[in-house]
Amino acid sequence: MRRASLESGAEDAVVCHNWALGGEGALDLARAVMRVCERPSDFRFLYGVDEPIKQKIETIAREIYGADGVDYAPEAEAAIEAYTRLGYDRLPICMAKTHLSLSHDPALKGVPTGFRIPVRDIRISAGAGFLYPLLGKMATMPGLPTRPGFYDVDIDPETGRIVGLF
């Protein structure tokens, strides 16, 4: 596998045994990632980060997904206005959509054409530093609370039963 990866143009390919050895089993992988990250790069966004939010979204929709355009729900329009007013419009975009299609619709297979991307809302990951439009019926995971729920899970010493799960 390593030889095939390198012959196909991979920067490196490392056997990783973290599943058996924990962090120590991933040290070679970590070192390989660090070596690659230290190399010069000509990375650039598909769009200018100073472009307006809608322009960034539409560039991704057109250039990556092959969409004919983008339709914004009122919630998305309000979010764009708020994020722009608050100065978050310079953040990069990370689209949240189905993994089953290049489009927003899991039923559109292959390389679909003739579709428009519906943006129903836009959320912010301020700590990570990006905005994420929700495309179509995309579900998201809830965020973690300040105090994780596992603090309330225990074993009743008298009965041996697990308590605090539900």
MDAnalysis code that builds the backbone (N, CA, C; Angstrom):
import MDAnalysis as mda
import numpy as np

u = mda.Universe.empty(498, n_residues=166, atom_resindex=np.repeat(np.arange(166), 3), trajectory=True)
u.add_TopologyAttr("name", ["N", "CA", "C"] * 166)
u.add_TopologyAttr("resid", np.arange(1, 167))
u.add_TopologyAttr("resname", ["MET", "ARG", "ARG", "ALA", "SER", "LEU", "GLU", "SER", "GLY", "ALA", "GLU", "ASP", "ALA", "VAL", "VAL", "CYS", "HIS", "ASN", "TRP", "ALA", "LEU", "GLY", "GLY", "GLU", "GLY", "ALA", "LEU", "ASP", "LEU", "ALA", "ARG", "ALA", "VAL", "MET", "ARG", "VAL", "CYS", "GLU", "ARG", "PRO", "SER", "ASP", "PHE", "ARG", "PHE", "LEU", "TYR", "GLY", "VAL", "ASP", "GLU", "PRO", "ILE", "LYS", "GLN", "LYS", "ILE", "GLU", "THR", "ILE", "ALA", "ARG", "GLU", "ILE", "TYR", "GLY", "ALA", "ASP", "GLY", "VAL", "ASP", "TYR", "ALA", "PRO", "GLU", "ALA", "GLU", "ALA", "ALA", "ILE", "GLU", "ALA", "TYR", "THR", "ARG", "LEU", "GLY", "TYR", "ASP", "ARG", "LEU", "PRO", "ILE", "CYS", "MET", "ALA", "LYS", "THR", "HIS", "LEU", "SER", "LEU", "SER", "HIS", "ASP", "PRO", "ALA", "LEU", "LYS", "GLY", "VAL", "PRO", "THR", "GLY", "PHE", "ARG", "ILE", "PRO", "VAL", "ARG", "ASP", "ILE", "ARG", "ILE", "SER", "ALA", "GLY", "ALA", "GLY", "PHE", "LEU", "TYR", "PRO", "LEU", "LEU", "GLY", "LYS", "MET", "ALA", "THR", "MET", "PRO", "GLY", "LEU", "PRO", "THR", "ARG", "PRO", "GLY", "PHE", "TYR", "ASP", "VAL", "ASP", "ILE", "ASP", "PRO", "GLU", "THR", "GLY", "ARG", "ILE", "VAL", "GLY", "LEU", "PHE"])
u.atoms.positions = np.array([
    [0.834, -1.185, 0.000],
    [0.000, 0.000, 0.000],
    [0.883, 1.255, 0.000],
    [1.940, 1.228, 0.815],
    [2.839, 2.382, 0.887],
    [3.476, 2.645, -0.461],
    [3.979, 1.594, -1.100],
    [4.637, 1.745, -2.401],
    [3.652, 2.289, -3.438],
    [2.444, 1.740, -3.475],
    [1.442, 2.205, -4.436],
    [1.089, 3.664, -4.190],
    [0.984, 4.061, -2.919],
    [0.666, 5.450, -2.594],
    [1.757, 6.389, -3.081],
    [3.003, 6.029, -2.799],
    [4.128, 6.875, -3.219],
    [4.231, 6.934, -4.740],
    [4.016, 5.812, -5.419],
    [4.059, 5.787, -6.887],
    [2.939, 6.618, -7.493],
    [1.847, 6.786, -6.755],
    [0.706, 7.566, -7.258],
    [0.828, 9.048, -6.947],
    [1.939, 9.442, -6.285],
    [2.171, 10.857, -6.059],
    [1.973, 11.345, -4.638],
    [1.694, 10.440, -3.699],
    [1.547, 10.869, -2.308],
    [2.871, 11.433, -1.800],
    [2.803, 12.425, -0.942],
    [4.011, 13.004, -0.341],
    [4.716, 11.984, 0.538],
    [3.953, 11.169, 1.226],
    [4.489, 10.116, 2.088],
    [3.344, 9.156, 2.391],
    [3.664, 7.990, 2.881],
    [2.675, 7.014, 3.317],
    [3.292, 6.274, 4.490],
    [2.630, 6.300, 5.620],
    [3.200, 5.782, 6.856],
    [2.237, 4.769, 7.467],
    [2.789, 3.663, 7.914],
    [1.988, 2.684, 8.642],
    [1.737, 3.239, 10.042],
    [0.494, 3.212, 10.443],
    [0.097, 3.809, 11.726],
    [-0.530, 2.722, 12.594],
    [-0.043, 2.590, 13.824],
    [-0.544, 1.576, 14.749],
    [-1.203, 2.190, 15.985],
    [-1.810, 3.361, 15.821],
    [-2.441, 4.021, 16.964],
    [-3.569, 3.194, 17.561],
    [-4.220, 2.413, 16.760],
    [-5.318, 1.576, 17.237],
    [-4.834, 0.547, 18.263],
    [-3.556, 0.169, 18.190],
    [-3.013, -0.818, 19.122],
    [-2.105, -0.195, 20.177],
    [-1.401, 0.879, 19.794],
    [-0.387, 1.445, 20.683],
    [-0.730, 2.830, 21.197],
    [-1.906, 3.329, 20.878],
    [-2.281, 4.669, 21.311],
    [-1.437, 5.722, 20.616],
    [-1.168, 6.826, 21.291],
    [-0.406, 7.931, 20.709],
    [0.950, 7.527, 20.202],
    [1.620, 6.630, 20.909],
    [2.951, 6.183, 20.471],
    [2.894, 5.530, 19.095],
    [1.792, 4.848, 18.801],
    [1.634, 4.186, 17.506],
    [1.388, 5.147, 16.359],
    [1.155, 6.419, 16.662],
    [0.903, 7.425, 15.624],
    [2.063, 8.400, 15.469],
    [3.150, 8.186, 16.181],
    [4.270, 9.124, 16.121],
    [4.867, 9.240, 14.720],
    [5.054, 8.125, 14.022],
    [5.612, 8.189, 12.670],
    [4.687, 8.984, 11.743],
    [3.395, 8.785, 11.884],
    [2.433, 9.546, 11.083],
    [2.521, 11.025, 11.417],
    [2.584, 11.360, 12.700],
    [2.675, 12.762, 13.110],
    [3.933, 13.413, 12.540],
    [5.042, 12.705, 12.592],
    [6.296, 13.252, 12.039],
    [6.190, 13.460, 10.530],
    [5.549, 12.512, 9.836],
    [5.385, 12.651, 8.383],
    [4.513, 13.852, 8.048],
    [3.445, 14.058, 8.817],
    [2.571, 15.213, 8.593],
    [3.342, 16.500, 8.840],
    [4.142, 16.531, 9.889],
    [4.934, 17.733, 10.187],
    [5.925, 18.028, 9.062],
    [6.565, 16.994, 8.525],
    [7.516, 17.203, 7.415],
    [6.813, 17.819, 6.212],
    [5.656, 17.302, 5.875],
    [4.923, 17.816, 4.718],
    [4.461, 19.247, 4.973],
    [4.027, 19.545, 6.190],
    [3.556, 20.894, 6.514],
    [4.685, 21.926, 6.474],
    [5.911, 21.492, 6.669],
    [7.046, 22.417, 6.659],
    [7.511, 22.760, 5.244],
    [7.031, 22.033, 4.260],
    [7.421, 22.303, 2.872],
    [6.727, 23.560, 2.361],
    [7.353, 24.232, 1.409],
    [6.686, 25.392, 0.795],
    [5.366, 24.963, 0.138],
    [4.434, 25.877, 0.126],
    [3.116, 25.579, -0.433],
    [2.605, 26.780, -1.208],
    [1.816, 26.516, -2.210],
    [1.174, 27.614, -2.934],
    [-0.340, 27.574, -2.703],
    [-0.722, 27.126, -1.493],
    [-2.146, 27.061, -1.154],
    [-2.802, 28.418, -1.339],
    [-3.996, 28.386, -1.906],
    [-4.812, 29.587, -1.999],
    [-6.270, 29.154, -2.046],
    [-7.106, 29.991, -1.493],
    [-8.534, 29.697, -1.519],
    [-9.051, 29.786, -2.952],
    [-10.145, 29.113, -3.195],
    [-10.828, 29.174, -4.483],
    [-11.358, 30.580, -4.734],
    [-11.592, 31.307, -3.677],
    [-12.154, 32.661, -3.730],
    [-11.282, 33.575, -2.897],
    [-11.446, 34.850, -3.063],
    [-10.752, 35.805, -2.212],
    [-11.455, 35.897, -0.865],
    [-10.721, 35.778, 0.223],
    [-11.370, 35.810, 1.533],
    [-12.012, 37.154, 1.821],
    [-11.642, 38.188, 1.102],
    [-12.257, 39.504, 1.297],
    [-13.533, 39.679, 0.477],
    [-13.889, 38.675, -0.330],
    [-15.125, 38.755, -1.102],
    [-16.322, 38.647, -0.152],
    [-17.470, 39.165, -0.550],
    [-18.680, 39.035, 0.269],
    [-19.070, 37.566, 0.458],
    [-19.786, 37.287, 1.519],
    [-20.187, 35.918, 1.850],
    [-20.887, 35.235, 0.680],
    [-21.862, 35.910, 0.099],
    [-22.603, 35.288, -1.009],
    [-21.691, 34.944, -2.179],
    [-20.762, 35.802, -2.479],
    [-19.863, 35.543, -3.602],
    [-19.009, 34.300, -3.336],
    [-18.560, 34.127, -2.102],
    [-17.783, 32.935, -1.746],
    [-18.629, 31.670, -1.912],
    [-19.851, 31.725, -1.382],
    [-20.748, 30.570, -1.476],
    [-21.035, 30.242, -2.934],
    [-21.326, 31.247, -3.725],
    [-21.674, 31.013, -5.121],
    [-20.481, 30.496, -5.923],
    [-19.286, 30.930, -5.585],
    [-18.092, 30.408, -6.261],
    [-17.936, 28.924, -5.972],
    [-18.083, 28.528, -4.714],
    [-17.987, 27.104, -4.365],
    [-19.083, 26.309, -5.069],
    [-20.312, 26.811, -5.021],
    [-21.437, 26.102, -5.638],
    [-21.224, 25.899, -7.132],
    [-20.731, 26.910, -7.791],
    [-20.534, 26.849, -9.239],
    [-19.289, 26.045, -9.607],
    [-18.148, 26.368, -8.984],
    [-16.867, 25.792, -9.384],
    [-16.629, 24.374, -8.864],
    [-17.132, 24.050, -7.691],
    [-16.906, 22.727, -7.107],
    [-18.080, 21.789, -7.373],
    [-19.300, 22.269, -7.101],
    [-20.463, 21.396, -7.208],
    [-21.109, 21.403, -8.583],
    [-20.813, 22.402, -9.411],
    [-21.418, 22.468, -10.742],
    [-22.841, 22.989, -10.733],
    [-23.218, 23.721, -9.711],
    [-24.583, 24.248, -9.604],
    [-24.786, 25.417, -10.567],
    [-26.043, 25.625, -10.937],
    [-26.397, 26.763, -11.784],
    [-26.519, 28.053, -10.978],
    [-26.697, 27.932, -9.662],
    [-26.845, 29.110, -8.828],
    [-27.185, 28.720, -7.409],
    [-27.473, 29.728, -6.602],
    [-27.751, 29.531, -5.178],
    [-29.023, 30.290, -4.818],
    [-29.879, 29.653, -4.031],
    [-31.086, 30.281, -3.504],
    [-30.956, 30.365, -1.989],
    [-31.244, 31.538, -1.422],
    [-31.071, 31.768, 0.006],
    [-32.422, 31.897, 0.696],
    [-32.624, 31.106, 1.741],
    [-33.826, 31.235, 2.579],
    [-33.722, 32.537, 3.372],
    [-34.838, 33.051, 3.850],
    [-34.792, 34.281, 4.655],
    [-33.840, 34.184, 5.857],
    [-33.766, 33.017, 6.495],
    [-32.845, 32.841, 7.627],
    [-31.395, 33.015, 7.186],
    [-31.067, 32.512, 6.015],
    [-29.707, 32.656, 5.491],
    [-29.408, 34.119, 5.173],
    [-30.360, 34.803, 4.588],
    [-30.184, 36.227, 4.278],
    [-29.935, 37.029, 5.554],
    [-30.712, 36.723, 6.604],
    [-30.542, 37.427, 7.877],
    [-29.178, 37.124, 8.489],
    [-28.739, 35.877, 8.381],
    [-27.426, 35.501, 8.924],
    [-26.310, 36.224, 8.183],
    [-26.419, 36.307, 6.862],
    [-25.408, 37.013, 6.065],
    [-25.318, 38.470, 6.498],
    [-26.471, 39.082, 6.668],
    [-26.496, 40.479, 7.098],
    [-25.844, 40.645, 8.477],
    [-26.188, 39.744, 9.403],
    [-25.643, 39.844, 10.763],
    [-24.138, 39.592, 10.779],
    [-23.686, 38.541, 10.101],
    [-22.252, 38.231, 10.102],
    [-21.447, 39.334, 9.431],
    [-22.011, 39.924, 8.411],
    [-21.323, 41.032, 7.742],
    [-21.233, 42.236, 8.674],
    [-22.332, 42.558, 9.325],
    [-22.361, 43.690, 10.257],
    [-21.368, 43.489, 11.404],
    [-21.209, 42.239, 11.854],
    [-20.333, 41.936, 12.982],
    [-18.869, 41.714, 12.576],
    [-18.593, 41.788, 11.276],
    [-17.213, 41.646, 10.817],
    [-16.756, 40.227, 10.558],
    [-17.684, 39.284, 10.527],
    [-17.321, 37.893, 10.265],
    [-17.363, 37.533, 8.779],
    [-17.628, 38.499, 7.949],
    [-17.747, 38.231, 6.512],
    [-16.411, 37.896, 5.865],
    [-15.306, 38.100, 6.553],
    [-13.980, 37.774, 6.006],
    [-13.570, 36.340, 6.299],
    [-14.410, 35.610, 7.054],
    [-14.083, 34.218, 7.367],
    [-14.265, 33.330, 6.141],
    [-13.496, 32.247, 6.049],
    [-13.702, 31.297, 4.958],
    [-15.011, 30.527, 5.136],
    [-15.404, 29.838, 4.102],
    [-16.665, 29.108, 4.053],
    [-16.385, 27.612, 4.034],
    [-17.158, 26.871, 4.826],
    [-17.109, 25.403, 4.817],
    [-18.547, 24.920, 4.664],
    [-18.898, 24.480, 3.468],
    [-20.279, 24.100, 3.178],
    [-20.670, 22.821, 3.934],
    [-21.870, 22.812, 4.511],
    [-22.413, 21.632, 5.185],
    [-23.507, 21.067, 4.290],
    [-23.220, 19.906, 3.692],
    [-24.162, 19.299, 2.755],
    [-24.063, 17.792, 2.817],
    [-24.938, 17.116, 2.121],
    [-24.905, 15.664, 2.088],
    [-23.582, 15.173, 1.489],
    [-23.114, 14.058, 1.972],
    [-21.922, 13.425, 1.411],
    [-22.286, 12.487, 0.263],
    [-23.559, 12.346, -0.015],
    [-24.025, 11.387, -1.009],
    [-24.133, 11.956, -2.422],
    [-23.810, 13.223, -2.597],
    [-23.926, 13.854, -3.906],
    [-23.054, 15.103, -3.946],
    [-22.654, 15.503, -5.148],
    [-21.985, 16.795, -5.299],
    [-22.959, 17.939, -5.055],
    [-24.241, 17.638, -5.159],
    [-25.268, 18.653, -4.925],
    [-25.699, 18.598, -3.459],
    [-26.779, 19.276, -3.151],
    [-27.399, 19.243, -1.832],
    [-28.348, 18.061, -1.682],
    [-28.681, 17.414, -2.809],
    [-29.708, 16.381, -2.874],
    [-29.061, 15.005, -3.007],
    [-29.214, 14.125, -2.016],
    [-28.574, 12.814, -2.074],
    [-29.032, 11.952, -3.246],
    [-30.178, 12.284, -3.848],
    [-30.673, 11.506, -4.983],
    [-29.984, 11.873, -6.302],
    [-29.300, 13.006, -6.350],
    [-28.609, 13.425, -7.581],
    [-27.218, 12.810, -7.599],
    [-27.049, 11.754, -8.360],
    [-25.798, 10.993, -8.370],
    [-24.877, 11.431, -9.510],
    [-23.654, 10.946, -9.468],
    [-22.682, 11.262, -10.511],
    [-22.276, 12.723, -10.443],
    [-22.243, 13.345, -11.606],
    [-21.915, 14.771, -11.693],
    [-23.161, 15.486, -12.203],
    [-24.077, 15.822, -11.284],
    [-25.349, 16.399, -11.708],
    [-25.184, 17.795, -12.308],
    [-26.125, 18.154, -13.134],
    [-26.179, 19.497, -13.728],
    [-27.615, 19.996, -13.644],
    [-27.789, 21.289, -13.883],
    [-29.130, 21.849, -13.928],
    [-29.804, 21.964, -12.570],
    [-29.048, 22.154, -11.517],
    [-29.646, 22.288, -10.192],
    [-29.159, 23.577, -9.534],
    [-29.928, 24.010, -8.563],
    [-29.565, 25.178, -7.765],
    [-29.380, 24.726, -6.325],
    [-28.450, 25.326, -5.638],
    [-28.152, 24.989, -4.241],
    [-29.033, 25.845, -3.326],
    [-29.859, 25.210, -2.473],
    [-30.627, 25.980, -1.492],
    [-29.830, 26.135, -0.184],
    [-29.595, 27.362, 0.219],
    [-28.938, 27.633, 1.498],
    [-30.036, 28.018, 2.473],
    [-30.291, 27.162, 3.459],
    [-31.394, 27.421, 4.391],
    [-30.967, 28.236, 5.595],
    [-29.680, 28.189, 5.945],
    [-29.180, 28.972, 7.072],
    [-27.664, 29.024, 6.965],
    [-27.055, 29.898, 7.715],
    [-25.595, 29.980, 7.792],
    [-25.240, 30.118, 9.258],
    [-24.323, 29.282, 9.688],
    [-23.886, 29.313, 11.089],
    [-22.402, 29.639, 11.149],
    [-21.957, 29.950, 12.340],
    [-20.556, 30.317, 12.531],
    [-19.886, 29.348, 13.504],
    [-18.663, 29.016, 13.184],
    [-17.777, 28.319, 14.108],
    [-16.690, 29.328, 14.420],
    [-16.979, 30.218, 15.370],
    [-16.098, 31.355, 15.633],
    [-14.729, 30.913, 16.119],
    [-14.687, 29.912, 16.987],
    [-13.399, 29.443, 17.489],
    [-12.536, 28.855, 16.396],
    [-13.132, 28.064, 15.532],
    [-12.395, 27.459, 14.419],
    [-12.161, 28.469, 13.299],
    [-13.003, 29.487, 13.231],
    [-12.786, 30.557, 12.261],
    [-13.361, 30.312, 10.886],
    [-14.620, 29.856, 10.805],
    [-15.271, 29.728, 9.498],
    [-16.781, 29.824, 9.635],
    [-17.421, 30.138, 8.512],
    [-18.877, 30.121, 8.409],
    [-19.270, 28.837, 7.693],
    [-20.407, 28.263, 8.090],
    [-20.850, 27.060, 7.377],
    [-22.326, 27.154, 6.983],
    [-22.545, 27.357, 5.687],
    [-23.907, 27.346, 5.157],
    [-24.484, 25.936, 5.235],
    [-25.767, 25.836, 5.583],
    [-26.466, 24.557, 5.604],
    [-27.229, 24.418, 4.300],
    [-26.870, 23.411, 3.519],
    [-27.456, 23.212, 2.200],
    [-28.526, 22.133, 2.261],
    [-29.719, 22.464, 1.818],
    [-30.802, 21.491, 1.783],
    [-31.189, 21.013, 3.173],
    [-31.441, 19.712, 3.295],
    [-31.932, 19.147, 4.551],
    [-30.793, 18.611, 5.415],
    [-29.660, 19.250, 5.352],
    [-28.485, 18.834, 6.124],
    [-28.764, 18.904, 7.614],
    [-28.502, 17.808, 8.335],
    [-28.646, 17.787, 9.789],
    [-27.286, 18.081, 10.418],
    [-27.287, 18.731, 11.556],
    [-26.032, 19.005, 12.253],
    [-26.102, 18.392, 13.647],
    [-24.941, 18.146, 14.189],
    [-24.847, 17.615, 15.550],
    [-24.958, 18.775, 16.534],
    [-25.598, 18.531, 17.662],
    [-25.655, 19.608, 18.658],
    [-24.277, 19.828, 19.269],
    [-24.038, 21.018, 19.729],
    [-22.776, 21.323, 20.390],
    [-22.734, 20.713, 21.784],
    [-21.558, 20.626, 22.318],
    [-21.416, 20.079, 23.657],
    [-21.726, 21.142, 24.698],
    [-22.305, 20.728, 25.815],
    [-22.572, 21.688, 26.889],
    [-21.273, 22.057, 27.596],
    [-21.326, 23.088, 28.398],
    [-20.166, 23.499, 29.184],
    [-19.752, 22.390, 30.140],
    [-20.733, 21.739, 30.727],
    [-20.469, 20.625, 31.643],
    [-20.912, 19.340, 30.960],
    [-19.975, 18.477, 30.529],
    [-20.343, 17.259, 29.804],
    [-21.246, 16.341, 30.611],
    [-22.143, 15.659, 29.935],
    [-23.118, 14.781, 30.577],
    [-22.506, 13.591, 31.291],
    [-21.295, 13.181, 30.900],
    [-20.717, 11.999, 31.536],
    [-20.458, 12.206, 33.035],
    [-20.412, 13.468, 33.476],
    [-20.245, 13.723, 34.902],
    [-21.419, 13.175, 35.716],
    [-22.560, 13.045, 35.076],
    [-23.750, 12.579, 35.776],
    [-23.978, 11.079, 35.643],
    [-23.107, 10.373, 34.963],
    [-23.237, 8.927, 34.796],
    [-22.438, 8.257, 35.908],
    [-23.056, 7.261, 36.538],
    [-22.393, 6.588, 37.659],
    [-22.984, 5.186, 37.791],
    [-22.457, 4.455, 38.759],
    [-22.978, 3.138, 39.096],
    [-23.517, 3.205, 40.516],
    [-24.752, 2.787, 40.656],
    [-25.348, 2.733, 41.995],
    [-24.673, 1.579, 42.733],
    [-23.935, 1.879, 43.824],
    [-23.181, 0.820, 44.508],
    [-24.064, -0.262, 45.147],
    [-25.309, 0.084, 45.434],
    [-26.188, -0.904, 46.066],
    [-26.795, -1.868, 45.057],
    [-27.123, -1.349, 43.861],
    [-27.791, -2.205, 42.873],
    [-26.875, -2.615, 41.723],
    [-25.761, -1.910, 41.544],
    [-24.869, -2.187, 40.416],
    [-25.400, -1.674, 39.098],
    [-26.471, -0.911, 39.140],
    [-27.100, -0.388, 37.916],
    [-26.455, 0.938, 37.520],
    [-26.410, 1.183, 36.218],
    [-25.922, 2.447, 35.678],
    [-27.013, 3.500, 35.887],
    [-26.631, 4.662, 36.396],
    [-27.578, 5.765, 36.584],
    [-27.056, 6.999, 35.857],
    [-27.986, 7.861, 35.453],
    [-27.606, 9.138, 34.852],
    [-27.480, 9.142, 33.352],
    [-27.783, 8.019, 32.695],
    [-27.691, 7.995, 31.233],
    [-28.881, 8.690, 30.578],
    [-30.050, 8.529, 31.148],
    [-31.242, 9.104, 30.518],
    [-32.069, 9.843, 31.528],
])
